[in-house]
């Protein structure tokens, strides 16, 4: 009941009633009493020529308005004053919230609707302050984690300028100095060419580059998204060299177990058959010896073939680069696998070991077909990029997961139940023996792209020598 009586509505009702009562009193005072009696007394006793009453009702109303207007303005100011103060306070609060300052509160002790609005506003401000504090703490924790992660992280805006970079990225690209605000393409100008091309490709990739006199293997992840309504791109550069070294140790242990298992499976029956043959010879049952020797020979041949497959990988001969004519090379390759040639081959001949590179391409095209890609989706591209020959085998299969991309080039790693895990590893060995590099990346729209970069220094050097002969 008290709250209802102290509400703003009750106050406005009381003021309106007071204004009405004041108007009625003024009108009665002018028309009934005491103004008519005062005017009559002044005329009779003082001899003043004054009208006894205003002319009619309209004159009385006009006189009432003259008296009531100042009173109305005063009462309106009394009613609107707290509302104006509250509106100014709310304007200041909204401006503070817009600037990110949630410390603004309104001090007022009222028990009406305005007081309830002020209390709700202050509660909202307190909630926003607490949430802001929690967000700041979370951002600080996230920034600490991101800054100290060993993965180099670079966030660029739509213009290609760096909006955020962690400590690992600053050390990788700018000798520890800040990258914020720099054009990332200009920053990459000092990076290895293979790394630049992988970033320009815009897809995940695994590649090996030479840095500081030794080789480093990187796994690159790139994602596009919108931040605060604007397009951004996030690039992650993860050094895989140490991880690959650990994986190689694990892989070689696995290989040793496989070889030991296979050797035991072959040597145990050979040992048993040899003992049986000796026993048969001792007993003079020589008619059964040919069968024993045949079984031993079969197990030996199986073991020889098993070891020869692994030995071919371990004893890969050094490449013998020579001039390669593209028509004959592509015609020979087409006899072993099916592919669609993308574009025209380079005008000048290639310079590499034709037999080894042909074997690499046969394995890659075969893998592309086995990935489930449509037959017309398997393509072969040949391009000259500076002093390098770029060979790309692409398909439209499902591509590879990040985990598979990170391990696909390891020896004996395979996702196929019956695979040996030597195809991509052999391709890597052959390409690196040529002084080149191999990179795997998922394609936009699905599929995998395997890129081989083979230096053509031998061919260019030989041509330079030929050009110098006439002038010598």
Secondary structure, 3 states (H helix, E strand, C coil): CHHHHCCHHHHHHHHHHHHHHHHHHHHHHHHCCCHHHHHHHHHHHCCCCCCCCCCHHHHHHHHHHHHHHHHHHHHHHHHHHHHHHHHHHHHHHHHHHHCCCCCCCCCCCCCCHHHHHHHHHHHHHHHHHHHHHHHHHHHHHHHHHHHHCCCEEEEECCCCEEEEECHHHHHHHHCCCCCCCCEHHHHHCCCCHHHHHHHHHCCCEEEEEEECCEEEEEEEEEEEEEECCEEEEEEEEEECHHHHHHHHHHHHHHHHHHHHHHHHHHHHHHHHHHHHHHHHHHHCCHHHHHHHHHHHHHHHHHHHHHHHHHHHHHCCCCCCCEEECHHHHHHHHHCCCCCEEECCCCCCCEEECHHHHHHHHHHHHHHHHHCCCCHHHCEEEEEEECCEEEEEEECCCCCCCHHHHHHCCCCCCCCCCCCCCCHHHHHHHHHHHCCCEEEEEECCCCCEEEEEEEECHHHHHHHHHHHHHCCC
